[in-house]
Amino acid sequence: MQKRVAFVLGAAVRRGALQVGALRALAEAGFQPDILIGASVGAGECSYLAVNGTDLAGIAGLEDAWHDMKALELAPSNYLWVSLRILLHRPTHALSSAWKNSS
């Protein structure tokens, strides 16, 4: 039986940012997943990687998304929705309405 590699990404925004570093280390060590599994913010990251690739370029894009979220100081009560908007490159005007809707 052939062995399979799964990347399992967990929940929690702070953990999500740390997981990107782990993904980079795994990719640099030559590990490529056969399957991606995620919960909450990890599911968003898995979705991003499924669309953009699990190679170093895809992971770099995910890193950029996390840097953008940090620069915008995004931590509203609806952080998951806002995080997914950024990961999926939605227009920034949608982010401002997310802030209004969360108040």
Biopython code that builds the backbone (N, CA, C, O; Angstrom):
import numpy as np
from Bio.PDB.StructureBuilder import StructureBuilder

atoms = [
    (1, "MET", "N", (0.836, -1.172, 0.000)),
    (1, "MET", "CA", (0.000, 0.000, 0.000)),
    (1, "MET", "C", (0.889, 1.247, 0.000)),
    (1, "MET", "O", (1.851, 1.347, 0.762)),
    (2, "GLN", "N", (0.545, 2.179, -0.863)),
    (2, "GLN", "CA", (1.307, 3.413, -0.989)),
    (2, "GLN", "C", (0.927, 4.379, 0.138)),
    (2, "GLN", "O", (-0.251, 4.554, 0.450)),
    (3, "LYS", "N", (1.942, 5.000, 0.740)),
    (3, "LYS", "CA", (1.684, 5.982, 1.795)),
    (3, "LYS", "C", (1.212, 7.286, 1.189)),
    (3, "LYS", "O", (1.648, 7.678, 0.106)),
    (4, "ARG", "N", (0.316, 7.956, 1.899)),
    (4, "ARG", "CA", (-0.217, 9.251, 1.482)),
    (4, "ARG", "C", (0.197, 10.304, 2.508)),
    (4, "ARG", "O", (0.400, 9.991, 3.681)),
    (5, "VAL", "N", (0.318, 11.536, 2.064)),
    (5, "VAL", "CA", (0.655, 12.650, 2.942)),
    (5, "VAL", "C", (-0.555, 13.572, 3.025)),
    (5, "VAL", "O", (-1.093, 13.996, 2.002)),
    (6, "ALA", "N", (-0.979, 13.881, 4.251)),
    (6, "ALA", "CA", (-2.085, 14.813, 4.472)),
    (6, "ALA", "C", (-1.565, 15.992, 5.281)),
    (6, "ALA", "O", (-0.818, 15.812, 6.243)),
    (7, "PHE", "N", (-1.958, 17.188, 4.891)),
    (7, "PHE", "CA", (-1.709, 18.375, 5.699)),
    (7, "PHE", "C", (-3.027, 18.679, 6.399)),
    (7, "PHE", "O", (-4.047, 18.889, 5.742)),
    (8, "VAL", "N", (-3.011, 18.702, 7.719)),
    (8, "VAL", "CA", (-4.203, 18.953, 8.520)),
    (8, "VAL", "C", (-3.996, 20.282, 9.238)),
    (8, "VAL", "O", (-3.102, 20.410, 10.074)),
    (9, "LEU", "N", (-4.823, 21.266, 8.909)),
    (9, "LEU", "CA", (-4.683, 22.611, 9.456)),
    (9, "LEU", "C", (-5.845, 22.893, 10.395)),
    (9, "LEU", "O", (-7.005, 22.652, 10.063)),
    (10, "GLY", "N", (-5.515, 23.408, 11.573)),
    (10, "GLY", "CA", (-6.511, 23.607, 12.613)),
    (10, "GLY", "C", (-7.143, 24.979, 12.611)),
    (10, "GLY", "O", (-6.901, 25.818, 11.744)),
    (11, "ALA", "N", (-7.971, 25.165, 13.632)),
    (11, "ALA", "CA", (-8.720, 26.403, 13.823)),
    (11, "ALA", "C", (-7.895, 27.397, 14.637)),
    (11, "ALA", "O", (-6.818, 27.065, 15.133)),
    (12, "ALA", "N", (-8.404, 28.598, 14.767)),
    (12, "ALA", "CA", (-7.854, 29.713, 15.546)),
    (12, "ALA", "C", (-6.947, 30.570, 14.668)),
    (12, "ALA", "O", (-5.994, 30.079, 14.062)),
    (13, "VAL", "N", (-7.263, 31.853, 14.616)),
    (13, "VAL", "CA", (-6.538, 32.776, 13.743)),
    (13, "VAL", "C", (-5.051, 32.791, 14.065)),
    (13, "VAL", "O", (-4.223, 32.741, 13.156)),
    (14, "ARG", "N", (-4.707, 32.857, 15.326)),
    (14, "ARG", "CA", (-3.274, 32.898, 15.660)),
    (14, "ARG", "C", (-2.560, 31.631, 15.202)),
    (14, "ARG", "O", (-1.426, 31.698, 14.727)),
    (15, "ARG", "N", (-3.197, 30.507, 15.335)),
    (15, "ARG", "CA", (-2.609, 29.256, 14.870)),
    (15, "ARG", "C", (-2.506, 29.253, 13.353)),
    (15, "ARG", "O", (-1.549, 28.714, 12.798)),
    (16, "GLY", "N", (-3.475, 29.846, 12.683)),
    (16, "GLY", "CA", (-3.468, 29.886, 11.223)),
    (16, "GLY", "C", (-2.223, 30.548, 10.681)),
    (16, "GLY", "O", (-1.625, 30.066, 9.719)),
    (17, "ALA", "N", (-1.831, 31.650, 11.294)),
    (17, "ALA", "CA", (-0.624, 32.341, 10.850)),
    (17, "ALA", "C", (0.612, 31.475, 11.092)),
    (17, "ALA", "O", (1.519, 31.447, 10.261)),
    (18, "LEU", "N", (0.653, 30.776, 12.210)),
    (18, "LEU", "CA", (1.793, 29.903, 12.504)),
    (18, "LEU", "C", (1.850, 28.710, 11.552)),
    (18, "LEU", "O", (2.931, 28.237, 11.199)),
    (19, "GLN", "N", (0.694, 28.237, 11.149)),
    (19, "GLN", "CA", (0.641, 27.079, 10.252)),
    (19, "GLN", "C", (1.309, 27.372, 8.912)),
    (19, "GLN", "O", (1.845, 26.468, 8.271)),
    (20, "VAL", "N", (1.276, 28.624, 8.494)),
    (20, "VAL", "CA", (1.894, 28.977, 7.219)),
    (20, "VAL", "C", (3.402, 28.744, 7.287)),
    (20, "VAL", "O", (4.004, 28.284, 6.316)),
    (21, "GLY", "N", (4.011, 29.057, 8.424)),
    (21, "GLY", "CA", (5.440, 28.783, 8.605)),
    (21, "GLY", "C", (5.733, 27.294, 8.560)),
    (21, "GLY", "O", (6.730, 26.864, 7.980)),
    (22, "ALA", "N", (4.851, 26.505, 9.180)),
    (22, "ALA", "CA", (5.022, 25.045, 9.143)),
    (22, "ALA", "C", (4.865, 24.524, 7.713)),
    (22, "ALA", "O", (5.601, 23.632, 7.289)),
    (23, "LEU", "N", (3.912, 25.079, 6.980)),
    (23, "LEU", "CA", (3.718, 24.674, 5.579)),
    (23, "LEU", "C", (4.965, 24.966, 4.754)),
    (23, "LEU", "O", (5.376, 24.150, 3.930)),
    (24, "ARG", "N", (5.566, 26.136, 4.979)),
    (24, "ARG", "CA", (6.795, 26.494, 4.255)),
    (24, "ARG", "C", (7.901, 25.494, 4.574)),
    (24, "ARG", "O", (8.593, 25.026, 3.670)),
    (25, "ALA", "N", (8.071, 25.164, 5.850)),
    (25, "ALA", "CA", (9.113, 24.215, 6.247)),
    (25, "ALA", "C", (8.875, 22.846, 5.610)),
    (25, "ALA", "O", (9.819, 22.206, 5.148)),
    (26, "LEU", "N", (7.627, 22.400, 5.583)),
    (26, "LEU", "CA", (7.316, 21.107, 4.962)),
    (26, "LEU", "C", (7.613, 21.134, 3.465)),
    (26, "LEU", "O", (8.185, 20.186, 2.927)),
    (27, "ALA", "N", (7.228, 22.217, 2.791)),
    (27, "ALA", "CA", (7.484, 22.333, 1.345)),
    (27, "ALA", "C", (8.978, 22.378, 1.066)),
    (27, "ALA", "O", (9.455, 21.745, 0.123)),
    (28, "GLU", "N", (9.717, 23.121, 1.879)),
    (28, "GLU", "CA", (11.168, 23.198, 1.685)),
    (28, "GLU", "C", (11.843, 21.853, 1.930)),
    (28, "GLU", "O", (12.896, 21.573, 1.356)),
    (29, "ALA", "N", (11.244, 21.023, 2.777)),
    (29, "ALA", "CA", (11.787, 19.687, 3.043)),
    (29, "ALA", "C", (11.339, 18.669, 1.992)),
    (29, "ALA", "O", (11.713, 17.498, 2.056)),
    (30, "GLY", "N", (10.536, 19.123, 1.023)),
    (30, "GLY", "CA", (10.137, 18.245, -0.067)),
    (30, "GLY", "C", (8.812, 17.533, 0.126)),
    (30, "GLY", "O", (8.451, 16.675, -0.680)),
    (31, "PHE", "N", (8.075, 17.871, 1.183)),
    (31, "PHE", "CA", (6.776, 17.234, 1.409)),
    (31, "PHE", "C", (5.699, 17.949, 0.605)),
    (31, "PHE", "O", (5.597, 19.175, 0.646)),
    (32, "GLN", "N", (4.904, 17.189, -0.121)),
    (32, "GLN", "CA", (3.760, 17.705, -0.854)),
    (32, "GLN", "C", (2.553, 16.858, -0.454)),
    (32, "GLN", "O", (2.631, 15.629, -0.448)),
    (33, "PRO", "N", (1.440, 17.509, -0.122)),
    (33, "PRO", "CA", (0.281, 16.748, 0.353)),
    (33, "PRO", "C", (-0.494, 16.080, -0.776)),
    (33, "PRO", "O", (-0.580, 16.588, -1.894)),
    (34, "ASP", "N", (-1.052, 14.927, -0.440)),
    (34, "ASP", "CA", (-2.005, 14.271, -1.335)),
    (34, "ASP", "C", (-3.416, 14.758, -1.030)),
    (34, "ASP", "O", (-4.310, 14.691, -1.874)),
    (35, "ILE", "N", (-3.596, 15.253, 0.203)),
    (35, "ILE", "CA", (-4.902, 15.736, 0.634)),
    (35, "ILE", "C", (-4.706, 16.884, 1.618)),
    (35, "ILE", "O", (-3.748, 16.901, 2.392)),
    (36, "LEU", "N", (-5.624, 17.837, 1.575)),
    (36, "LEU", "CA", (-5.628, 18.968, 2.501)),
    (36, "LEU", "C", (-6.888, 18.892, 3.344)),
    (36, "LEU", "O", (-7.982, 18.701, 2.814)),
    (37, "ILE", "N", (-6.740, 19.040, 4.658)),
    (37, "ILE", "CA", (-7.867, 18.984, 5.579)),
    (37, "ILE", "C", (-7.752, 20.183, 6.508)),
    (37, "ILE", "O", (-6.668, 20.455, 7.024)),
    (38, "GLY", "N", (-8.843, 20.907, 6.732)),
    (38, "GLY", "CA", (-8.768, 22.052, 7.611)),
    (38, "GLY", "C", (-10.071, 22.342, 8.314)),
    (38, "GLY", "O", (-11.152, 22.006, 7.830)),
    (39, "ALA", "N", (-9.949, 22.978, 9.473)),
    (39, "ALA", "CA", (-11.104, 23.427, 10.241)),
    (39, "ALA", "C", (-10.990, 24.933, 10.450)),
    (39, "ALA", "O", (-9.908, 25.449, 10.726)),
    (40, "SER", "N", (-12.102, 25.624, 10.319)),
    (40, "SER", "CA", (-12.172, 27.060, 10.544)),
    (40, "SER", "C", (-11.153, 27.787, 9.666)),
    (40, "SER", "O", (-11.193, 27.652, 8.443)),
    (41, "VAL", "N", (-10.254, 28.545, 10.260)),
    (41, "VAL", "CA", (-9.281, 29.287, 9.445)),
    (41, "VAL", "C", (-8.388, 28.319, 8.654)),
    (41, "VAL", "O", (-7.920, 28.659, 7.567)),
    (42, "GLY", "N", (-8.155, 27.137, 9.183)),
    (42, "GLY", "CA", (-7.385, 26.126, 8.462)),
    (42, "GLY", "C", (-8.087, 25.690, 7.182)),
    (42, "GLY", "O", (-7.437, 25.379, 6.185)),
    (43, "ALA", "N", (-9.424, 25.670, 7.216)),
    (43, "ALA", "CA", (-10.182, 25.339, 6.002)),
    (43, "ALA", "C", (-10.004, 26.430, 4.953)),
    (43, "ALA", "O", (-9.916, 26.142, 3.759)),
    (44, "GLY", "N", (-9.952, 27.680, 5.400)),
    (44, "GLY", "CA", (-9.694, 28.778, 4.471)),
    (44, "GLY", "C", (-8.320, 28.666, 3.846)),
    (44, "GLY", "O", (-8.151, 28.882, 2.646)),
    (45, "GLU", "N", (-7.335, 28.326, 4.670)),
    (45, "GLU", "CA", (-5.979, 28.151, 4.152)),
    (45, "GLU", "C", (-5.916, 26.985, 3.175)),
    (45, "GLU", "O", (-5.265, 27.076, 2.134)),
    (46, "CYS", "N", (-6.592, 25.894, 3.509)),
    (46, "CYS", "CA", (-6.619, 24.743, 2.597)),
    (46, "CYS", "C", (-7.272, 25.111, 1.272)),
    (46, "CYS", "O", (-6.814, 24.691, 0.209)),
    (47, "SER", "N", (-8.344, 25.895, 1.338)),
    (47, "SER", "CA", (-9.015, 26.337, 0.111)),
    (47, "SER", "C", (-8.074, 27.167, -0.738)),
    (47, "SER", "O", (-7.998, 26.992, -1.954)),
    (48, "TYR", "N", (-7.357, 28.074, -0.087)),
    (48, "TYR", "CA", (-6.396, 28.908, -0.814)),
    (48, "TYR", "C", (-5.346, 28.032, -1.497)),
    (48, "TYR", "O", (-5.043, 28.222, -2.675)),
    (49, "LEU", "N", (-4.792, 27.071, -0.751)),
    (49, "LEU", "CA", (-3.755, 26.206, -1.312)),
    (49, "LEU", "C", (-4.297, 25.304, -2.414)),
    (49, "LEU", "O", (-3.590, 25.005, -3.376)),
    (50, "ALA", "N", (-5.551, 24.868, -2.279)),
    (50, "ALA", "CA", (-6.149, 24.027, -3.317)),
    (50, "ALA", "C", (-6.261, 24.797, -4.630)),
    (50, "ALA", "O", (-6.102, 24.218, -5.704)),
    (51, "VAL", "N", (-6.531, 26.088, -4.551)),
    (51, "VAL", "CA", (-6.674, 26.920, -5.744)),
    (51, "VAL", "C", (-5.317, 27.373, -6.283)),
    (51, "VAL", "O", (-5.100, 27.393, -7.494)),
    (52, "ASN", "N", (-4.403, 27.737, -5.372)),
    (52, "ASN", "CA", (-3.139, 28.368, -5.771)),
    (52, "ASN", "C", (-1.924, 27.454, -5.728)),
    (52, "ASN", "O", (-0.842, 27.857, -6.153)),
    (53, "GLY", "N", (-2.074, 26.249, -5.231)),
    (53, "GLY", "CA", (-0.976, 25.292, -5.212)),
    (53, "GLY", "C", (-0.318, 25.187, -3.847)),
    (53, "GLY", "O", (-0.304, 26.139, -3.066)),
    (54, "THR", "N", (0.222, 24.015, -3.580)),
    (54, "THR", "CA", (0.889, 23.752, -2.299)),
    (54, "THR", "C", (2.405, 23.877, -2.412)),
    (54, "THR", "O", (3.138, 23.504, -1.496)),
    (55, "ASP", "N", (2.860, 24.399, -3.531)),
    (55, "ASP", "CA", (4.299, 24.610, -3.706)),
    (55, "ASP", "C", (4.714, 25.904, -2.996)),
    (55, "ASP", "O", (3.882, 26.574, -2.384)),
    (56, "LEU", "N", (5.987, 26.246, -3.078)),
    (56, "LEU", "CA", (6.483, 27.434, -2.380)),
    (56, "LEU", "C", (5.814, 28.721, -2.877)),
    (56, "LEU", "O", (5.628, 29.657, -2.099)),
    (57, "ALA", "N", (5.457, 28.776, -4.145)),
    (57, "ALA", "CA", (4.789, 29.969, -4.675)),
    (57, "ALA", "C", (3.399, 30.124, -4.060)),
    (57, "ALA", "O", (3.011, 31.230, -3.684)),
    (58, "GLY", "N", (2.655, 29.040, -3.956)),
    (58, "GLY", "CA", (1.330, 29.080, -3.335)),
    (58, "GLY", "C", (1.414, 29.470, -1.872)),
    (58, "GLY", "O", (0.597, 30.250, -1.382)),
    (59, "ILE", "N", (2.399, 28.929, -1.177)),
    (59, "ILE", "CA", (2.585, 29.245, 0.233)),
    (59, "ILE", "C", (3.002, 30.706, 0.403)),
    (59, "ILE", "O", (2.590, 31.362, 1.360)),
    (60, "ALA", "N", (3.818, 31.215, -0.521)),
    (60, "ALA", "CA", (4.213, 32.631, -0.469)),
    (60, "ALA", "C", (2.988, 33.533, -0.606)),
    (60, "ALA", "O", (2.901, 34.565, 0.059)),
    (61, "GLY", "N", (2.054, 33.153, -1.455)),
    (61, "GLY", "CA", (0.821, 33.922, -1.590)),
    (61, "GLY", "C", (0.007, 33.915, -0.308)),
    (61, "GLY", "O", (-0.582, 34.928, 0.069)),
    (62, "LEU", "N", (-0.023, 32.773, 0.358)),
    (62, "LEU", "CA", (-0.718, 32.664, 1.642)),
    (62, "LEU", "C", (-0.029, 33.528, 2.695)),
    (62, "LEU", "O", (-0.692, 34.175, 3.506)),
    (63, "GLU", "N", (1.288, 33.536, 2.681)),
    (63, "GLU", "CA", (2.042, 34.409, 3.597)),
    (63, "GLU", "C", (1.695, 35.868, 3.345)),
    (63, "GLU", "O", (1.500, 36.636, 4.287)),
    (64, "ASP", "N", (1.617, 36.253, 2.073)),
    (64, "ASP", "CA", (1.267, 37.631, 1.733)),
    (64, "ASP", "C", (-0.117, 37.995, 2.261)),
    (64, "ASP", "O", (-0.326, 39.102, 2.757)),
    (65, "ALA", "N", (-1.054, 37.065, 2.153)),
    (65, "ALA", "CA", (-2.405, 37.319, 2.654)),
    (65, "ALA", "C", (-2.385, 37.551, 4.161)),
    (65, "ALA", "O", (-3.080, 38.438, 4.656)),
    (66, "TRP", "N", (-1.602, 36.770, 4.894)),
    (66, "TRP", "CA", (-1.494, 36.957, 6.345)),
    (66, "TRP", "C", (-0.811, 38.288, 6.670)),
    (66, "TRP", "O", (-1.206, 38.964, 7.620)),
    (67, "HIS", "N", (0.200, 38.669, 5.901)),
    (67, "HIS", "CA", (0.849, 39.967, 6.120)),
    (67, "HIS", "C", (-0.148, 41.108, 5.870)),
    (67, "HIS", "O", (-0.155, 42.100, 6.598)),
    (68, "ASP", "N", (-0.983, 40.962, 4.842)),
    (68, "ASP", "CA", (-2.002, 41.966, 4.559)),
    (68, "ASP", "C", (-2.997, 42.073, 5.715)),
    (68, "ASP", "O", (-3.372, 43.174, 6.119)),
    (69, "MET", "N", (-3.416, 40.936, 6.240)),
    (69, "MET", "CA", (-4.358, 40.952, 7.360)),
    (69, "MET", "C", (-3.742, 41.637, 8.574)),
    (69, "MET", "O", (-4.416, 42.389, 9.277)),
    (70, "LYS", "N", (-2.455, 41.375, 8.819)),
    (70, "LYS", "CA", (-1.787, 42.010, 9.955)),
    (70, "LYS", "C", (-1.679, 43.512, 9.735)),
    (70, "LYS", "O", (-1.937, 44.291, 10.652)),
    (71, "ALA", "N", (-1.302, 43.924, 8.533)),
    (71, "ALA", "CA", (-1.148, 45.347, 8.231)),
    (71, "ALA", "C", (-2.475, 46.090, 8.377)),
    (71, "ALA", "O", (-2.495, 47.252, 8.784)),
    (72, "LEU", "N", (-3.568, 45.431, 8.052)),
    (72, "LEU", "CA", (-4.893, 46.058, 8.167)),
    (72, "LEU", "C", (-5.465, 45.947, 9.580)),
    (72, "LEU", "O", (-6.556, 46.446, 9.857)),
    (73, "GLU", "N", (-4.719, 45.288, 10.473)),
    (73, "GLU", "CA", (-5.149, 45.074, 11.855)),
    (73, "GLU", "C", (-6.546, 44.472, 11.909)),
    (73, "GLU", "O", (-7.435, 44.982, 12.591)),
    (74, "LEU", "N", (-6.719, 43.396, 11.187)),
    (74, "LEU", "CA", (-8.020, 42.738, 11.119)),
    (74, "LEU", "C", (-8.189, 41.753, 12.272)),
    (74, "LEU", "O", (-7.521, 40.720, 12.325)),
    (75, "ALA", "N", (-9.072, 42.080, 13.172)),
    (75, "ALA", "CA", (-9.408, 41.162, 14.260)),
    (75, "ALA", "C", (-10.831, 41.413, 14.729)),
    (75, "ALA", "O", (-11.081, 41.437, 15.934)),
    (76, "PRO", "N", (-11.772, 41.602, 13.805)),
    (76, "PRO", "CA", (-13.156, 41.835, 14.215)),
    (76, "PRO", "C", (-13.804, 40.541, 14.696)),
    (76, "PRO", "O", (-13.216, 39.464, 14.590)),
    (77, "SER", "N", (-15.002, 40.655, 15.217)),
    (77, "SER", "CA", (-15.698, 39.466, 15.710)),
    (77, "SER", "C", (-15.990, 38.484, 14.577)),
    (77, "SER", "O", (-16.129, 37.286, 14.822)),
    (78, "ASN", "N", (-16.084, 38.967, 13.359)),
    (78, "ASN", "CA", (-16.320, 38.097, 12.199)),
    (78, "ASN", "C", (-15.015, 37.842, 11.443)),
    (78, "ASN", "O", (-14.987, 37.854, 10.212)),
    (79, "TYR", "N", (-13.944, 37.613, 12.190)),
    (79, "TYR", "CA", (-12.609, 37.473, 11.596)),
    (79, "TYR", "C", (-12.535, 36.408, 10.527)),
    (79, "TYR", "O", (-11.810, 36.582, 9.547)),
    (80, "LEU", "N", (-13.259, 35.308, 10.676)),
    (80, "LEU", "CA", (-13.168, 34.240, 9.681)),
    (80, "LEU", "C", (-13.684, 34.723, 8.333)),
    (80, "LEU", "O", (-13.062, 34.468, 7.302)),
    (81, "TRP", "N", (-14.807, 35.413, 8.334)),
    (81, "TRP", "CA", (-15.373, 35.925, 7.091)),
    (81, "TRP", "C", (-14.398, 36.895, 6.434)),
    (81, "TRP", "O", (-14.142, 36.807, 5.233)),
    (82, "VAL", "N", (-13.858, 37.815, 7.218)),
    (82, "VAL", "CA", (-12.926, 38.801, 6.683)),
    (82, "VAL", "C", (-11.657, 38.109, 6.183)),
    (82, "VAL", "O", (-11.131, 38.472, 5.131)),
    (83, "SER", "N", (-11.162, 37.119, 6.926)),
    (83, "SER", "CA", (-9.965, 36.383, 6.510)),
    (83, "SER", "C", (-10.182, 35.713, 5.164)),
    (83, "SER", "O", (-9.320, 35.773, 4.288)),
    (84, "LEU", "N", (-11.327, 35.079, 5.001)),
    (84, "LEU", "CA", (-11.618, 34.418, 3.731)),
    (84, "LEU", "C", (-11.705, 35.425, 2.590)),
    (84, "LEU", "O", (-11.272, 35.132, 1.476)),
    (85, "ARG", "N", (-12.259, 36.610, 2.854)),
    (85, "ARG", "CA", (-12.318, 37.645, 1.822)),
    (85, "ARG", "C", (-10.904, 37.992, 1.346)),
    (85, "ARG", "O", (-10.661, 38.123, 0.147)),
    (86, "ILE", "N", (-9.992, 38.135, 2.278)),
    (86, "ILE", "CA", (-8.619, 38.479, 1.909)),
    (86, "ILE", "C", (-7.953, 37.319, 1.183)),
    (86, "ILE", "O", (-7.296, 37.521, 0.161)),
    (87, "LEU", "N", (-8.118, 36.103, 1.704)),
    (87, "LEU", "CA", (-7.490, 34.939, 1.081)),
    (87, "LEU", "C", (-7.983, 34.732, -0.353)),
    (87, "LEU", "O", (-7.243, 34.242, -1.206)),
    (88, "LEU", "N", (-9.235, 35.110, -0.609)),
    (88, "LEU", "CA", (-9.812, 34.922, -1.938)),
    (88, "LEU", "C", (-9.732, 36.185, -2.796)),
    (88, "LEU", "O", (-10.356, 36.270, -3.853)),
    (89, "HIS", "N", (-8.947, 37.172, -2.320)),
    (89, "HIS", "CA", (-8.682, 38.398, -3.085)),
    (89, "HIS", "C", (-9.948, 39.141, -3.492)),
    (89, "HIS", "O", (-10.084, 39.555, -4.643)),
    (90, "ARG", "N", (-10.874, 39.311, -2.552)),
    (90, "ARG", "CA", (-12.087, 40.085, -2.812)),
    (90, "ARG", "C", (-11.762, 41.572, -2.681)),
    (90, "ARG", "O", (-10.796, 41.934, -2.010)),
    (91, "PRO", "N", (-12.540, 42.418, -3.300)),
    (91, "PRO", "CA", (-12.269, 43.867, -3.243)),
    (91, "PRO", "C", (-12.256, 44.398, -1.807)),
    (91, "PRO", "O", (-12.973, 43.903, -0.937)),
    (92, "THR", "N", (-11.430, 45.408, -1.586)),
    (92, "THR", "CA", (-11.295, 45.955, -0.247)),
    (92, "THR", "C", (-12.551, 46.678, 0.221)),
    (92, "THR", "O", (-12.759, 46.793, 1.428)),
    (93, "HIS", "N", (-13.401, 47.174, -0.688)),
    (93, "HIS", "CA", (-14.624, 47.837, -0.236)),
    (93, "HIS", "C", (-15.530, 46.860, 0.509)),
    (93, "HIS", "O", (-16.317, 47.274, 1.360)),
    (94, "ALA", "N", (-15.428, 45.586, 0.202)),
    (94, "ALA", "CA", (-16.204, 44.577, 0.929)),
    (94, "ALA", "C", (-15.718, 44.468, 2.367)),
    (94, "ALA", "O", (-16.501, 44.172, 3.269)),
    (95, "LEU", "N", (-14.423, 44.708, 2.583)),
    (95, "LEU", "CA", (-13.886, 44.646, 3.940)),
    (95, "LEU", "C", (-14.442, 45.764, 4.793)),
    (95, "LEU", "O", (-14.753, 45.553, 5.965)),
    (96, "SER", "N", (-14.573, 46.961, 4.221)),
    (96, "SER", "CA", (-15.108, 48.071, 5.002)),
    (96, "SER", "C", (-16.552, 47.811, 5.390)),
    (96, "SER", "O", (-16.970, 48.183, 6.487)),
    (97, "SER", "N", (-17.323, 47.182, 4.514)),
    (97, "SER", "CA", (-18.705, 46.863, 4.880)),
    (97, "SER", "C", (-18.757, 45.762, 5.923)),
    (97, "SER", "O", (-19.701, 45.695, 6.710)),
    (98, "ALA", "N", (-17.739, 44.887, 5.937)),
    (98, "ALA", "CA", (-17.685, 43.846, 6.968)),
    (98, "ALA", "C", (-17.506, 44.475, 8.334)),
    (98, "ALA", "O", (-18.093, 44.023, 9.317)),
    (99, "TRP", "N", (-16.693, 45.521, 8.395)),
    (99, "TRP", "CA", (-16.495, 46.223, 9.671)),
    (99, "TRP", "C", (-17.807, 46.836, 10.129)),
    (99, "TRP", "O", (-18.149, 46.758, 11.309)),
    (100, "LYS", "N", (-18.549, 47.447, 9.203)),
    (100, "LYS", "CA", (-19.820, 48.074, 9.562)),
    (100, "LYS", "C", (-20.827, 47.044, 10.031)),
    (100, "LYS", "O", (-21.572, 47.296, 10.978)),
    (101, "ASN", "N", (-20.862, 45.881, 9.381)),
    (101, "ASN", "CA", (-21.817, 44.843, 9.740)),
    (101, "ASN", "C", (-21.483, 44.168, 11.057)),
    (101, "ASN", "O", (-22.370, 43.594, 11.689)),
    (102, "SER", "N", (-20.228, 44.221, 11.490)),
    (102, "SER", "CA", (-19.850, 43.546, 12.728)),
    (102, "SER", "C", (-20.124, 44.402, 13.962)),
    (102, "SER", "O", (-20.055, 43.900, 15.083)),
    (103, "SER", "N", (-20.435, 45.688, 13.773)),
    (103, "SER", "CA", (-20.669, 46.564, 14.927)),
    (103, "SER", "C", (-22.061, 46.413, 15.474)),
    (103, "SER", "O", (-22.418, 47.079, 16.445)),
]
sb = StructureBuilder()
sb.init_structure("model")
sb.init_model(0)
sb.init_chain("A")
sb.init_seg("    ")
for serial, (resi, resn, name, xyz) in enumerate(atoms, 1):
    if name == "N":
        sb.init_residue(resn, " ", resi, " ")
    sb.init_atom(name, np.array(xyz, "f"), 0.0, 1.0, " ", f" {name:<3s}", serial, name[0])
structure = sb.get_structure()
